[in-house]
Amino acid sequence: MKKLFLLPIAAILTLASCNTNDPDDPNNTDSFTNGVFVVHEGNFQGGNASLSFFNKYKDEMSNGVFTAVNSIPLGDVGQSMVTLGDLGYIVVNNSGKVEVVNLEDLSSKGTITGLSSPRYICVVSNSVAYISDLYSGVITVFNPQTLATTGTIAVNGQVEEMVKTSSGVIAAGTGANQVYKINTLNNTLMDSVSVGIGPSSVVRDANGKVWILTNGGWGVETPKLVCINPVNMNIEISLEFTLADFPSSLKTNAAGTALYWANNGVFKMDVATPAIPSTAFLNTAVYKVDADPETDIIYVSDAGDFNSNGKVYRYSAAGAALDTFNVGVIPGEFSFTE
């Protein structure tokens, strides 16, 4: 059964204004600390990026929440979002900024500006986080508490997703066709490995290994799904797709024992038996995919025609359809709060 919940702006403002109780209270069903954010890219140079919030207690999707609470547009091309404690960090790519919000009521905490074309954030600690970039040739280091930028890490060209491991941060160096290893003690590059053309998505599995999805230069070579040991940066597994494949949005299940990705449907692979599956786990329209780290419920964004409003689908871990929600223009990455 499909359920659609579209809260009006007045209801969103009421929700935000009522969030004066303890966000850690399990009876607090109105806090933005317990749910799932959907980051909408919006149209390039359209300035219509937006943020939706799915309240897991109420099974309700609220659209346009950032603007409803803060009375300003989010910006141009919403890219990604991470949370740390009671703060959320929304990366707005073409606006060159990160909007920081209080998760209790979604009010603005501040804005990190002066960025070139930011993409993703990797939190290293309570005082150190990294921002990847398309064009600047650096990864920006900032303090997630004070929001002050504290340095840069020079890289060769575009960098996309990053993941923290026990031996450093692994970053997908798409521009140089390299996977970088960053020393988080002094914020410097310490190693790299070539895994193919266009490494973009990176995740860490239950065994501490890092999986990288390459795009193959969109037809130049076959895309690859590669597993590396982050300690010595050795390639342990390399699986090839076909030239007709365009895989993206690599994610893990809650336990880190299975991988999901988008490729004209949602595909699933157990890391214990690595092989590219021949059939989709979910036969659905998909732009981005992710899995709730607490419930394993699968979230799928459908950008439709990439001009009008899209949809978000939810599925159980077994692949059963749960519900569908109308959302904003080009729904992309998801961010899960506790």
VEXDRENSE-98804 format. One record per residue: z, y, x of N, C-alpha, C in turn. Coordinates in steps of 0.001 Angstrom, whole numbers, padded with zeros to 6 digits, always signed. Each point is the difference from the previous one (the first is absolute). Layout:
BEGIN
ZYXZYXZYX;...
This chain:
BEGIN
+000000-001193+000845+000000+001193-000845+000000+001242+000879;-000836+000957-000355-000072+001238+000764+000904+001047-000624;+000660+000768+000876+000868+001065-000472-000377+001289+000709;-000152+001050-000754-000341+001297+000568+001108+000981-000330;+000561+000635+001031+001018+001014-000188-000432+001242+000761;-000305+001055-000707-000418+001239+000636+000980+001089-000431;+000936+000340+000860+001012+000971-000366-000537+001423+000120;+000259+000844-000998-000410+001404+000103+000815+000711+001054;-000520+001147+000447+000665+000758+001054+001425+000376-000397;+000208+000336-001250+001349+000367-000439+000979-001137+000210;-000450-001226-000251+000879-001158+000192+000300-000215+001469;-000997+000248+000859+000217-000144+001436+001024+001015+000487;-000115+001219-000476+000950+001032+000401+001399-000315-000490;+000100-000572-001200+001299-000403-000516+000583-001097+000860;-000832-000956+000385+000439-001095+000862+000534+000554+001306;-000741+000913+000606+000414+000555+001290+001290+000803-000131;+000125+000768-001087+001172+000853-000150+001260-000794-000289;-000149-001236-000491+001162-000828-000326+000488-000821+001172;-000676+000058+001125+000353-000849+001131+001143+000591+000826;+001120+000294-000660+001147+000545+000716+001038-001066+000281;-000203-001203-000553+000948-001080+000265-000377-000715+001288;+000841-000927+000414-000185-000715+001261-001278-000824-000046;-000989+000241+000903-001240-000763-000027+000204-001469+000339;+001144-000337+000627+000269-001399+000326+000676-000741-001151;+000347+000709-001055+000608-000616-001173-001045-000843-000719;+000242-001322-000188-000997-000835-000667-000266+000404-001436;+000910+000791-000598-000225+000471-001368-000841+001266-000054;-000328+000550+001162-000810+001204+000057-001473-000386-000082;-000543-000032-001190-001374-000462-000205-001015+001129+000084;+000473+001229+000220-000913+001132+000056-000335+000452+001417;+000693-000510+000991-000226+000445+001368-001348-000466+000521;-000598+000820+000870-001245-000375+000671+000264-000953+001170;+001256-000417+000178+000328-000903+001099-000227-001463-000354;-000329-000291-001237-000162-001390-000422-001338-000185-000708;-001052-000205+000782-001308-000167-000617-001114-000035+001013;-001187+000353-000459-001200-000088+000827-000809+001283-000148;-000317+000644+001110-000880+001163-000015-001452-000446+000188;-000901+000692-000678-001436-000178+000190-000554+001312+000538;-000592-000049+001190-000575+001204+000616-001478+000065-000374;-000390+001089-000660-001391+000170-000404-000727+000914+000978;-001115-000465+000501-000772+000805+000935-000538+001258-000659;-000488-000124-001248-000728+001096-000612-001355+000140+000670;-000786+000943-000443-001342+000197+000557+000056+000822+001285;-000782-000392+000993-000039+000717+001267-000363+001452-000227;+000824+000903+000505-000109+001446-000154+000193+000455-001446;+000501-000901-000832+000263+000363-001388+001417+000507-000218;+000889-000230+000970+001371+000472-000126+000765-000652-001136;-000434-001186-000436+000632-000646-001153+000693-001313+000351;+000512-000094+001229+000864-001129+000332+001220+000039-000917;+000568-001162-000295+001158-000021-000890+000866-001216+000292;+001143-000033-000653+000971-001068+000200+000470-000519-001351;-000021-001311-000164+000560-000640-001191+001229-000793+000401;+000863-000277-000990+001204-000786+000265+000188-001024-001096;+000162-001268+000424+000280-001081-000932+001483-000322+000049;+000688+000202-001147+001413-000288-000114+000169-001480-000351;+000521-000791+000936+000087-001452-000200+001040-000374-001050;+001018+000862-000219+000989-000284-001028-000592+000149-001403;-000875+000998-000164-000518+000316-001327-001434-000470-000221;-000644-000546+001059-001422-000376-000090-000848+001169-000469;+000249+001167+000589-000725+001207-000377-000689+000615+001210;-001231+000439-000195-000745+000705+001029-000067+001477-000363;+000450+000861+000916-000064+001454-000190-001015+000565+000977;-000978+000732-000491-001064+000552+000833+000264+001467+000335;-000527+000439+001153+000100+001404+000384+001418+000459+000275;+000849-000887+000525+001423+000323+000105+000306+001055+001056;-000726+000007+001114+000292+000995+001040-000216+001409-000532;-001131+000227-000630-000313+001333-000527+000907+000365-001162;+000331-000974-000844+000870+000280-001138+001366+000490+000452;+000517-000569+001076+001331+000369+000482-000036+001267+000838;-001007+000128+000874-000008+001095+000977-000908+001169-000363;-000792-000148-001059-000865+001082-000514-001031+000481+001009;-000392-000891+000917-001078+000299+000942-000888-001241+000104;-001282+000165+000328-000845-001181+000187+000424-000767+001242;-000246-001304-000011+000338-000815+001166-000909+000336+001168;-001298+000240-000282-000930+000363+001061-001303-000747-000080;-000673-000105+001142-001344-000571+000076+000051-001350+000722;-000275-001062-000728-000058-001393+000456+001388-000544+000356;+000665-000538-001000+001245-000719+000225-000300-001313+000700;+000607-000241+001155-000357-001152+000818+001008-001148-000094;+001282+000296+000200+000994-001063+000059+001381+000595-000204;+001000-000892-000089+001375+000463-000179+000952-001045+000540;+001079+000451+000647+001091-000877+000408+001306+000630-000465;+001060-000820-000066+001311+000510-000349+000992-000382+001092;+001009+000819+000150+001084-000259+000943+001265+000562-000611;+000931-000885-000357+001212+000454-000643-000312+000673-001321;+000451+001233-000155-000221+000709-001262-001164+000977+000069;-000894-000176+000998-001146+000886+000138-001311-000767-000071;-001014+000669-000545-001349-000545-000030-000938+000913+000762;-000952-000601+000734-000919+000758+000860-001424-000300-000458;-000667+000998-000583-001331-000167-000580-001033+000619+000930;-000884-000812+000534-001024+000477+000925-001203+000489-000793;-000385+001265+000229-001143+000597-000699-001065+000300+001050;-000995-000856+000052-000940-000061+001118-000773+001282+000247;-000819+000412-000941-000892+001139+000240+000744+001333+000005;+001210+000015-000541+000833+001206+000065+000762+000089+001310;-000026-001060+000804+000648+000016+001301+001500+000180-000057;+000648-000709-000942+001439+000214-000155+000686-001261-000510;+001329+000025+000061+000838-001022-000614+000997+000709-000909;-000038-000315-001289+000969+000550-000942+001203-000936-000042;+001197+000577+000134+001229-000785+000028+000813+000326-001251;+000440-001057-000699+000702+000183-001267+001319-000759-000006;+000943+000511-000796+001240-000713-000277-000280-001048-001065;+000346-001247+000274-000330-001063-000937+000874+000000-001244;+001134+000688+000041+000846+000021-001188-000691+000742-001140;-000632+001141+000304-000625+000787-001065-001425+000440+000332;-000508-000387+001149-001356+000296+000481-000208+001474+000354;+001082+000747+000138-000138+001388+000409-000390+000073+001472;-000658+001091+000368-000505+000154+001355+001127+000179+001008;-000100-000754+001080+000933+000141+001116-000608+000875+001087;-001340+000019+000070-000693+000779+001002-001392-000545+000235;-000736+000618+000907-001376-000392+000295-000212-000006+001509;-000598-001073+000496-000396-000060+001406-001460+000446+000067;-000272+001086+000698-001343+000570+000058-000526-000042+001435;-001193+000562+000175-000590+000078+001334-000635-001297+000456;-000208-000939-000914-000644-001270+000330-001502+000115-000216;-000773-000815+000688-001452+000069-000107-000508-000754-001217;+000145-001307+000010-000474-000831-001104+000898-001237-000098;+001252+000186-000430+000990-001082+000028-000346-001142-000941;+000429-001211+000396-000347-001190-000780+001229-000801-000439;+000782-000481+000971+001120-000882-000325+001224+000369+000831;+001179-000349-000539+001261+000231+000690+000644-001347+000304;+000551-000121+001194+000808-001155+000379+001380+000506+000406;+001024-000426-000719+001365+000407+000315+000540-000905+001098;+000426+000603+001091+000574-000734+001127+001515-000087-000134;+000626+001116-000368+001451+000061-000161+000318+001171-000918;+001281+000271-000186+000386+001139-000829-000379+001333+000624;-000309-000004+001295-000313+001259+000675-001417+000050+000580;-000755-001100-000094-001345-000039+000571-000968-000676-000966;-001145+000637-000210-001072-000593-000793-001337+000473+000558;-001058-000779-000257-001337+000303+000517-000959+000277-001159;-000952+000907+000248-001071+000287-000955-001339-000257+000688;-000805-000906-000549-001332-000245+000562-000980+001056-000514;-001185+000066+000639-000927+001095-000296-001449-000453+000222;-000893+000632-000763-001428-000309+000133-000645+000676+001201;+000254+001269+000177-000821+000796+000913+000736+000618+001182;+001314+000034-000002+000715+000794+000997+000076-000662+001366;-000166-001326+000059+000161-000698+001275+001439-000171+000416;+000930+000188-000943+001419-000203+000288+000683-000643-001203;+001094-000684+000281+000965-000406-001018+001150+000989+000091;+000347+000627-001108+001049+001017+000003+001363-000652-000179;+000960+000446+000805+001378-000472-000093+000813+001065-000734;+000808-000424-000980+000829+000979-000701+001355-000603-000354;+000930+000883-000287+001344-000397-000421+000026-000039-001521;+000179-001178-000619-000066-000089-001459+001168+000656-000725;+001037+000398+000726+001121+000695-000629-000189+001509+000032;-000376+000525+001173-000176+001454+000126-001428+000428-000336;-000944-000943-000003-001434+000215-000245-000686+000743+001140;+000689+000150+001129-000591+000686+001153-000880-000966+000789;-001203+000461+000389-000836-000797+000888+000562+000121+001411;+000108-001145+000688+000681-000016+001290-000893-000424+001160;-001257-000346-000277-000895-000395+001074-001251-000677-000528;-000849-000430+000911-001227-000709-000358-000226-001151+000974;-000775-000973-000443-000411-001121+000837-001521+000013+000050;-000571+000197+001176-001457+000097+000121-000645-001362-000212;-001041-000027-000833-000767-001217-000270-001482+000349+000048;-000829-001028-000043-001443+000205+000051-000573-000091-001403;-000137+001143-000667-000639+000033-001312+000919-000389-001142;-000623-000402-001081+000659-000244-001265+001024-001136+000071;+001151+000247-000620+001032-001024-000154+000344-000109-001485;+000130-001227-000470+000313-000224-001406+001437-000517-000160;+000172-001210-000485+001329-000487-000333+000792-000401+001245;+001326+000015-000147+000921-000357+001069+001111-000861-000584;+000581-000862+000844+001123-000817-000455+001014-000136+001132;+001279+000056-000350+001065-000131+000984+000312-001475+000240;+000157-000370+001258+000425-001343+000372+001210+000110+000914;+000549-001144+000392+001178+000010+000869-000316+000472+001413;-001285+000012+000366-000363+000388+001367-000823+001280+000059;-000120+000718-001103-000753+001251-000025-000783+000150-001281;-000651+001131-000147-000856+000251-001163-001427-000405+000333;-000623-000752-000895-001394-000405+000155-000853+000888-000893;-001026+000628+000573-000835+000957-000719-001461-000414+000052;-000673+000148-001123-001418-000342-000094-000846+001165+000489;-000527-000114+001212-000831+001047+000588-001451-000178-000390;-000330+000390-001208-001342-000211-000545-001075+000674+000833;+000282+001206+000463-001006+000751+000736-000401-000625+001313;+000942-000670+000672-000271-000605+001310-000165-001513-000093;+000063-000543-001223-000063-001451-000199+001090-000710+000804;+001179+000622+000012+001140-000536+000727+001220-000072-000917;+000860-000967+000273+001322-000030-000619+000992+000415+001069;+000746+001074-000274+000912+000570+000980+001425-000502-000209;+000734-000080+001105+001431-000262-000054+000719+001215+000551;+000933+000538-000789+000711+001220+000372+001445-000326+000354;+000451+000510+001132+001389-000121+000419+000818+001018-000795;+000858-000467-000883+000751+000911-000859+001194+000636+000697;+000304-000443+001218+001097+000613+000747-000402+001335+000603;-001288+000114+000397-000467+001259+000585-001279+000524-000644;-000444-000642-001104-001160+000454-000767-001259+000111+000867;-000302-001090+000704-001200-000056+000833-000747-001300-000262;-001321+000019+000270-000784-001224-000102+000382-000931+001136;+000173-001283-000310+000382-000951+001039-000982-001155+000134;-000876-000205-000999-000951-001103+000085-001039+000162-001098;-001076-000777+000102-001028-000004-001044-000797-001285+000105;-000702-000338-001074-000858-001176-000008-001167+000262-000947;-001162-000518+000345-001181+000128-000844-000080-001196-000937;-000116+000264-001280-000054-001082-000986-001308-000002-000784;-000898+000922+000299-001251+000141-000738-000189+001429-000445;-001107+000252-000684-000331+001363-000427+000809+000393-001235;+000621+001156+000083+000647+000605-001155+001300-000608-000469;+000982-000247+000879+001310-000425-000502+000612+001094-000865;+000492-000373-001172+000467+001033-000933+001344-000325-000631;+000156-001200-000568+001255-000380-000646+000831-000884+000929;+001303+000209+000028+000897-000838+000807+001250-000329-000806;+000461-001253+000114+001245-000418-000642+000738-000942+000941;+001293-000141-000202+000828-000942+000759+000398-001145-000926;-000134-001245+000466+000320-001136-000853+001431-000492+000237;+000365-001086-000670+001357-000528+000069+000357-000499+001387;-000987-000306+000816+000232-000507+001349+000016+001102+001052;-000121+001238-000442-000017+001112+000938-001361+000259+000607;-001006-000766-000394-001359+000211+000502-000669+001125-000793;-000995+000638+000598-000701+001111-000637-001423-000424-000328;-000388+000251-001246-001360-000297-000462-000765+001308-000135;-001236-000012+000481-000858+001182-000041-001283-000338-000737;-000386+000880-000909-001270-000147-000710-000987+001015+000550;-001162-000465+000462-001029+000916+000495-001070+000180-001069;-000699+001135+000048-001068+000238-000979-001382-000342+000544;-000083-000349+001293-001285-000393+000576-001010+001129+000088;+000490+001241-000142-000932+001130+000021-000855+000063-001247;+000489-000630-001084-000709-000009-001283-001436-000495+000156;-000124-001235+000553-001311-000637+000104-000520-000162+001414;+000688+000566+000986-000446-000129+001395+000294-001406+000523;+001220-000486-000268+000361-001371+000341+000850-000565-001131;+000250-001300+000024+000819-000593-001051+001430+000508+000105;+000600+000400-001117+001417+000368+000028+000836-001192+000432;+001210+000292+000497+000873-001056+000505+001425+000179-000517;+000696-001114-000107+001432-000017-000248+000636-000631+001235;+000755+000799+000733+000480-000397+001322+001521+000013+000030;+000582-001014+000625+001449-000068+000196+000306+000162+001480;+000894+000944+000319+000402+000191+001393+001505-000163+000139;+000408-000367+001195+001416-000033+000352+000363+001393+000513;+000857+000727-000693+000280+001382+000408+000776+000114+001309;+000574-001089+000461+000746+000035+001255-000952+000105+001183;-000996-000887+000054-000950+000009+001123-001391+000478-000379;-000213+000316-001274-001278+000503-000532-001135-001018+000118;+000341-001265+000083-001014-001047+000036-000527-000296-001394;-001315-000223-000102-000601-000410-001270+000255-001493-000193;+000626-000354-001116+000319-001397-000270-000933-000621-001033;-000496+000805-000927-000918-000480-001039-001035+001083-000251;-001254-000389-000159-001058+000942-000370-000913-000681-001014;+000029+000501-001228-000798-000568-001085-001100+000974-000373;-001206-000491-000216-001132+000867-000320-000390-000101-001469;-000333+001163-000556-000579+000065-001331-001519-000142+000153;-000769+000522-000935-001455+000062+000131-000423+001460-000015;-001223+000269+000374-000494+001387-000015-000019+000590-001403;-000031-000865-001004-000021+000472-001385+001393+000360-000513;+001036-000314+000780+001374+000288-000411+000433+001390+000464;+000863+000624-000804+000572+001299+000341+001502-000022-000308;+000767-000808+000736+001431-000121-000291+000772+001258+000396;+001065+000273-000727+000840+001168+000276+001370-000227-000620;+000921+000936+000245+001305+000031-000649+000796-001284+000249;+000210-000329+001267+000770-001186+000366+001490+000232-000256;+000634-000931-000712+001427+000087-000309+000627-001389+000079;+001341-000059-000057+000698-001283-000026+000788-000138-001294;+000391-001239-000306+000957-000199-001080+001388+000364+000510;+000999-000112-000859+001348+000443+000368+000557-000758+001189;-000269-001302+000069+000539-000828+001079-000793+000113+001289;-001191+000583-000072-000855+000073+001179-000679-001311+000330;-000059-000905-000974-000609-001316+000217-001438-000078-000495;-000445+001030-000704-001374+000018-000524-000596+001385+000167;-001312+000057+000168-000731+001252+000120-000859+000207-001240;-000134+001258-000406-000928+000392-001055-000983+001011+000575;-001206+000016-000519-000934+001079+000315-001006+000153-001124;-000679+001151-000019-001022+000299-001004-001378-000275+000579;-000849-000655-000800-001373-000284+000430-000799-000458-001215;-000277+000960-000914-000632-000336-001270+000854-001020-000743;+001276+000290-000107+001019-000884-000526+001163+000002+000970;+001106-000603-000392+001164-000097+000875+000052-001412+000579;+000074-000087+001323+000075-001286+000686+001403-000211+000554;+000382-001262+000113+001326-000356+000490-000118-001126+001018;+000758+000112+001095-000009-001030+001035+001406-000248+000509;+000415-001259+000058+001285-000351+000603-000131+000070+001516;+000962+000652+000654-000095+000148+001454+000191-001339+000712;+000628-000961-000664+000213-001313+000618-001276-000830+000048;-000951+000320-000870-001291-000721-000031-001130+001018+000022;-000215+000653+001132-000943+001122+000068-001461-000421-000122;-000636+000453-001064-001433-000213-000236-000433+000983-001075;-001165+000604+000175-000500+000942-001005-000317-000772-001271;+000659+000310-001116-000275-000732-001238-001393+000314-000534;-000609-000985-000638-001357+000172-000530-000011+000617-001388;+001120-000035-000700+000070+000565-001344+001172+000962-000091;-000120+000958-000887+001028+001025-000168+001229-000562-000705;+001151+000493+000380+001247-000327-000694+000043+000712-001345;-000476+001246-000036-000099+000769-001240-001413+000533-000134;-000686-000391-001045-001338+000512-000269+000126+001283-000810;+000121+001106+000700+000228+001275-000652-000628+001110+000817;-000324+001105-000656-000426+001186+000731+001178+000476+000837;-000259+000349+001266+001108+000374+000879-000461+001016+001030;+000835+001016+000206-000191+000950+001095+001083-000225+001051;+001262-000031-000433+001118-000297+000881+000884-001044-000661;+000731-000747+000829+000912-001021-000512+001301+000058+000786;+001104-000382-000644+001284-000086+000686+000910-000918-000809;+001123-000391+000592+000961-000872-000669+001389+000585+000117;+000739-000022-001089+001354+000520-000027+000881-000815+000951;+000660+000648+000966+000807-000731+000981+001263-000623-000588;+000341+000315-001246+001155-000604-000643-000394-001091-000990;-001044+000230-000782-000342-000913-001094-001263-000809+000244;-000796+000379+000998-001298-000633+000279-001047+000270-001070;+000309+000880-000951-001024+000396-000975-001122+000719+000740;-001237-000342-000340-001172+000527+000694-000528+001222-000749;-000235+001082+000746-000543+001241-000565-001427+000186+000510;-000911+000266-000920-001409+000182+000334-000467+001334-000563;-000607+000823+000853-000575+001259-000489-001502-000154-000183;-000507+000555-001077-001427-000032-000332-000477+001442-000103;-000838+000412+000963-000465+001392+000036-001166+000264-000941;-000518-001032-000663-001088+000191-000953-001222+000613+000635;-000452+001144-000534-001190+000661+000530+000327+001013+001096;+001262+000077+000422+000478+000901+001060-000150+001472-000378;-000170+000284-001247-000072+001381-000476+000964+000274-001141;+000159-000979-000888+000902+000157-001132+001279-000799+000238;+000893+000043-000981+001292-000666+000157-000151-001508+000182;+000870-000578+000817-000043-001424+000275+001090-000759-000728;+000231-001237+000443+000991-000862-000624+000825-000716+001074;+001167-000442-000400+000838-000870+000817+000295-001255-000798;-000228-001149+000631+000292-001293-000620+001188-000629+000715;+000821-000715-000756+001103-000746+000597-000152-001483-000316;+000295-000828+001004-000092-001451-000139+001271-000637+000543;+000360-001147-000555+001115-000757+000558-000407-000585+001344;+000982-000497+000746-000299-000611+001295-000922-001201-000150;+000017-000630-001178-000866-001150-000256-001399+000420-000441;-000204+001300-000244-001322+000491-000376-000196+000229-001476;+001063-000048-000791-000123+000250-001437-000011+001496-000281;-000935+000450-000836-000087+001415-000344+001238+000430-000778;+000597+001131+000387+001197+000503-000658-000293+001205-000875;-000571+001065+000572-000281+001199-000775-000989+000894+000740;-000459+001024-000700-000998+000941+000520+000427+001414-000344;-000227+000932+000925+000374+001387-000225-001152+000931+000359;-000237+001007-000827-000921+001073+000347+000712+000945+000957;-000688+000358+001083+000614+000881+000997-000974+001128+000355;+000108+000553+001211-000794+001151+000384-001304-000362+000696;-000591+000995+000661-001310-000162+000638+000158-000680+001368;-000672-001114+000165+000002-000828+001217+001420-000410+000382;+000626-000871-000792+001287-000545+000403-000168-000848+001254;+000850+000253+000991-000151-000692+001269+001244-000756+000388;+000703+000484+001019+001137-000729+000552+001222+000028-000936;+000834-001035+000132+001256-000097-000730+001160+000184+000972;+001123+000491-000542+001224+000132+000796+001165-000466-000853;+000768-000942+000510+001078-000628-000771+001346+000560+000435;+000828+000344-000995+001336+000492+000283+001008-001039-000477;+001219+000106+000479+001042-000992-000329+000929+000531-001076;
